[in-house]
């Protein structure tokens, strides 16, 4: 298969790939094949620390080094392509990484990566190519570096947007505290316990981190409940209870956004965390796996922490009594499989309660 065929074959995967980290890996593997290099590395500039760090590198994990070090550092500073067929004779080459990894670098081609404003954001590096670089190779390197620059710029923007979402959710969570009679660290503990259960269930780390944030807004809908109902001492009468049962719907309406995973997850949790495994919960009467896995996890974390926390009008249950209740309600209110995970990690949950007490 010639290089044009390889490029055309990869084009479909490149255009269909939605996850930017995967796209960067696809591009690096493609570059390795097309250029016939032994390794490819993508480095980004950390302006705050004045360093370069790898976001993808064949054969090694993440590495960091000062921006004034090595051939990649030279290219990042100069903004020009650099090629040497004898790395150890180059005045810019830093052999420390070879010494640490046991690898022997023979030749290096490094090319700067520019963003849409023509600012240098990183370096694409090709190591130990078989033979010499042809004009066709150099054209491919420049083309691939443009693809990589676009993907990396999108990754940086995506991370900034995610950070903004996180800050917004944290502020919303803080706002809800002013209208919710729950103890101040309740939402944080629910997030940590929920993320722990999700992790032990085998859910990927990124989604566990999202759950930690999204779960803190499970009761944001209480903002729309009148104070006379929300802060009433004692039991609610039937009409008041119907008003209180609207808070999941209010929370969903506040949070839902189909384009933003974090807000979508938070909205579903807000809507469904009062549903029960046996179908007797509210507001929709969903049962078993009709209920989102996120809401099923948060339901256990929320109920457990509520029972073991001092509340405005009543005291808390002791830890053992609350654990017994969660087990009693397994298969009734709670997903039995998640209750098992809760029990298996009870020491870590106890530690969360201790570390983040009110």
C-alpha positions in Angstrom: 0.0 0.0 0.0 1.5 3.4 -1.0 1.5 6.5 1.2 -1.5 8.1 -0.6 -3.6 5.0 0.0 -2.6 4.9 3.7 -3.5 8.6 4.0 -6.9 8.2 2.2 -7.7 5.1 4.3 -7.0 7.0 7.5 -9.0 10.0 6.4 -12.3 8.3 7.3 -11.2 7.5 10.8 -9.8 11.0 11.3 -13.0 12.7 10.2 -15.2 10.3 12.3 -13.2 10.4 15.5 -14.9 12.6 18.1 -12.5 12.1 21.0 -9.6 14.4 20.6 -7.2 12.3 22.6 -8.0 9.3 20.2 -7.5 11.6 17.2 -4.1 12.6 18.4 -3.1 9.0 18.8 -4.5 8.2 15.3 -2.4 11.0 13.8 0.7 9.9 15.6 0.4 6.3 14.4 -0.4 7.5 10.9 2.7 9.7 10.9 4.8 6.8 12.1 3.6 4.6 9.3 3.8 7.2 6.5 7.2 8.6 7.5 8.6 5.2 8.4 10.0 6.5 11.6 10.5 4.3 14.6 8.8 6.7 17.0 6.7 9.9 17.0 6.2 12.3 19.8 3.9 15.3 20.3 4.9 18.0 22.8 3.0 20.9 24.1 4.3 24.1 25.7 3.5 24.7 29.3 4.0 28.4 29.4 3.6 28.8 33.1 6.3 26.3 33.9 8.4 27.1 30.8 8.5 23.4 29.9 7.6 21.0 27.1 5.5 18.0 28.0 4.4 15.0 25.8 0.8 14.4 25.1 1.6 11.4 23.0 4.9 9.5 22.6 5.6 6.1 21.2 7.5 3.9 23.6 7.4 6.2 26.7 5.0 7.7 29.1 4.6 11.5 29.8 7.9 13.3 29.9 8.7 16.9 30.8 11.7 19.0 30.2 12.7 22.7 30.2 11.8 24.6 27.0 15.5 25.6 26.7 16.5 21.9 26.5 16.9 19.5 23.7 16.0 19.7 20.0 12.3 19.9 20.7 13.0 22.9 22.9 15.1 24.5 20.2 12.4 24.1 17.7 9.7 25.5 20.1 11.9 28.6 20.7 12.9 29.2 17.0 9.7 28.2 15.3 11.6 26.4 12.5 11.9 22.8 11.3 15.1 21.0 12.4 16.6 17.8 11.0 19.7 15.9 12.0 20.8 12.5 10.9 23.3 12.2 13.8 21.5 13.3 17.0 24.5 12.9 19.3 26.5 15.4 17.1 23.8 18.0 17.4 24.6 20.9 19.8 20.9 20.9 20.8 20.4 17.2 21.5 19.8 16.2 25.1 20.8 12.5 25.7 19.3 12.3 29.2 16.0 10.7 27.9 18.0 8.1 26.0 19.9 7.3 29.2 16.7 7.0 31.2 14.9 4.9 28.6 17.7 2.8 27.3 16.8 3.9 23.7 19.3 5.1 21.1 18.3 8.1 19.1 20.0 8.2 15.7 18.1 10.8 13.7 15.4 13.4 14.5 13.1 15.6 12.5 11.2 18.2 14.7 8.7 20.6 13.4 6.9 23.4 15.3 3.1 23.3 15.7 1.2 26.6 15.3 -2.3 27.5 16.3 -4.8 29.5 14.2 -3.2 32.7 15.4 0.2 31.5 14.3 1.4 31.1 17.8 3.7 28.2 18.6 1.9 25.7 20.8 4.2 22.6 20.6 6.5 20.4 18.6 5.9 17.3 16.5 9.0 15.0 16.6 9.9 12.0 14.4 12.7 9.7 15.5 14.9 7.1 13.7 13.4 7.2 10.3 14.7 4.4 7.9 16.7 6.1 5.2 16.7 9.8 4.4 13.8 12.3 4.3 12.5 12.9 0.8 10.7 16.0 -0.4 7.5 13.9 -0.3 8.3 13.0 3.4 8.7 16.7 4.3 5.4 17.6 2.6 3.7 14.8 4.6 5.3 16.0 7.8 4.0 19.5 7.2 0.5 18.3 6.4 0.4 16.0 9.4 1.7 18.8 11.6 -1.2 21.0 10.5 -3.7 18.2 11.3 -2.1 17.7 14.7 -2.1 21.5 15.4 -5.8 21.7 14.6 -6.5 18.7 16.9 -4.4 20.0 19.7 -5.9 23.5 19.5 -9.3 21.9 19.7 -8.2 19.9 22.7 -6.9 23.0 24.5 -10.2 24.8 23.8 -12.2 21.8 24.9 -10.2 21.6 28.2 -10.8 25.4 28.8 -14.5 24.9 28.2 -14.7 21.9 30.5 -12.9 24.0 33.2 -15.5 26.7 32.7 -18.3 24.2 33.1 -16.8 22.9 36.3 -16.5 26.4 37.7 -20.1 27.1 36.8 -21.3 23.9 38.4 -19.3 24.6 41.6 -20.8 28.1 41.8 -24.3 26.6 41.2 -23.7 24.0 43.9 -22.6 26.8 46.3 -25.8 28.8 45.4 -28.0 25.8 46.1 -26.6 25.5 49.6 -28.2 28.8 50.5 -31.7 27.4 49.6 -31.1 23.8 50.9 -31.3 22.8 54.6 -28.6 20.1 54.0 -25.3 20.4 55.9 -22.6 22.4 54.1 -20.4 19.4 53.0 -23.3 17.1 52.1 -22.9 17.8 48.4 -19.1 17.2 48.4 -19.5 13.9 50.3 -22.2 12.8 47.9 -19.9 13.6 45.0 -16.9 11.7 46.5 -18.9 8.6 47.5 -20.6 8.6 44.1 -17.3 8.8 42.2 -15.9 6.0 44.4 -18.8 3.6 43.7 -18.5 4.4 39.9 -14.8 3.8 40.0 -15.2 0.4 41.7 -17.9 -0.4 39.2 -15.3 -0.1 36.5 -16.4 3.2 34.9 -13.6 5.1 33.2 -11.8 7.8 35.2 -13.0 10.7 33.1 -16.7 9.8 33.7 -16.1 9.3 37.4 -14.6 12.8 37.6 -17.7 14.2 35.7 -20.0 12.3 38.1 -18.2 13.8 41.1 -19.1 17.3 39.9 -22.5 16.5 38.4 -23.8 14.7 41.5 -23.3 17.8 43.7 -26.2 19.4 41.9 -28.7 16.6 42.6 -31.0 18.9 44.6 -30.5 22.2 42.7 -34.3 22.1 41.9 -35.0 22.9 45.5 -34.2 26.5 44.5 -37.8 26.5 43.1 -39.5 25.2 46.2 -41.2 27.8 48.5 -39.4 28.3 51.8 -42.6 27.5 53.7 -42.3 23.9 52.4 -38.6 23.5 52.2 -37.9 24.7 55.7 -41.0 23.3 57.4 -40.3 21.5 60.7 -41.9 18.1 60.9 -43.8 16.2 58.2 -45.2 17.8 55.1 -49.0 17.5 54.4 -50.1 15.9 51.1 -50.3 19.2 49.2 -46.9 20.3 50.5 -45.4 16.9 49.5 -46.7 17.3 46.0 -44.9 20.6 45.8 -41.7 19.1 47.2 -41.8 16.3 44.6 -41.5 18.9 41.8 -37.9 19.7 42.6 -36.4 16.9 40.4 -38.3 18.3 37.4 -37.1 21.9 38.2 -33.6 20.7 38.6 -33.7 18.9 35.2 -35.1 22.1 33.5 -32.3 24.2 35.0 -29.5 21.9 34.1 -30.2 20.0 30.9 -28.1 20.7 27.8 -27.9 18.0 25.1 -24.5 19.3 23.9 -22.7 19.3 27.2 -22.0 15.9 28.9 -21.5 17.4 32.3 -24.8 19.3 32.3 -26.6 16.4 30.7 -25.4 14.0 33.4 -26.2 16.5 36.2 -29.7 17.0 34.8 -30.5 13.3 34.6 -29.2 12.8 38.2 -31.4 15.7 39.4 -34.4 14.2 37.7 -34.0 10.6 38.7 -32.2 10.4 42.0 -35.5 9.9 43.9 -36.6 7.0 41.7 -36.5 3.6 43.3 -35.3 0.2 42.1 -38.8 -1.2 42.7 -40.5 1.6 40.7 -42.2 3.3 43.7 -40.1 6.5 43.5 -40.8 9.9 41.9 -41.3 11.9 39.7 -41.6 9.3 36.9 -42.0 6.0 38.6 -39.0 4.4 36.8 -37.7 1.1 38.0 -34.5 -1.0 37.9 -32.3 -0.2 34.9 -34.8 2.3 33.4 -33.2 4.6 36.0 -29.9 6.1 34.8 -26.8 4.4 36.3 -25.7 7.8 37.5 -28.9 8.4 39.4 -28.8 4.9 40.9 -25.3 5.6 42.2 -26.2 9.0 43.6 -29.3 7.7 45.2 -27.3 5.5 47.5 -24.7 8.2 48.3 -27.3 10.8 48.9 -29.5 8.7 51.2 -26.5 7.4 53.2 -24.9 10.8 53.7 -28.3 12.4 54.6 -29.0 9.7 57.2 -25.5 10.2 58.8 -25.5 14.0 58.8 -26.9 16.4 61.4 -29.9 18.1 59.9 -31.7 21.3 60.8 -34.6 19.7 62.7 -33.3 16.3 63.7 -30.1 14.5 64.6 -28.2 11.9 62.5 -28.1 8.1 62.5 -24.9 6.4 63.6 -22.8 4.9 60.8 -23.8 1.3 61.4 -27.5 2.0 61.5 -27.3 3.8 58.2 -25.3 1.0 56.5 -27.9 -1.5 57.8 -30.7 0.7 56.2 -28.9 0.8 52.8 -28.7 -3.0 52.9 -32.3 -3.4 54.0 -33.4 -1.3 51.0 -31.3 -3.2 48.5 -33.6 -4.4 45.8 -36.3 -2.0 47.0 -34.9 1.5 46.8 -31.4 0.7 45.6 -29.7 -1.3 42.9 -28.5 -4.5 44.6 -25.3 -4.6 42.6 -24.4 -1.1 43.6 -25.2 -1.9 47.3 -22.7 -4.7 47.1 -20.0 -2.2 45.9 -21.0 0.2 48.6 -20.5 -2.6 51.2 -17.1 -3.6 49.7 -15.8 -0.1 50.1 -17.3 0.9 53.4 -14.0 1.7 55.0 -13.2 4.3 52.3 -16.7 5.7 52.6 -16.2 6.0 56.4 -12.9 7.9 55.6 -14.7 10.3 53.3 -17.2 11.0 56.1 -14.3 11.6 58.5 -12.2 13.8 56.2 -15.1 16.0 55.1 -17.2 16.3 58.2 -19.3 19.5 58.7 
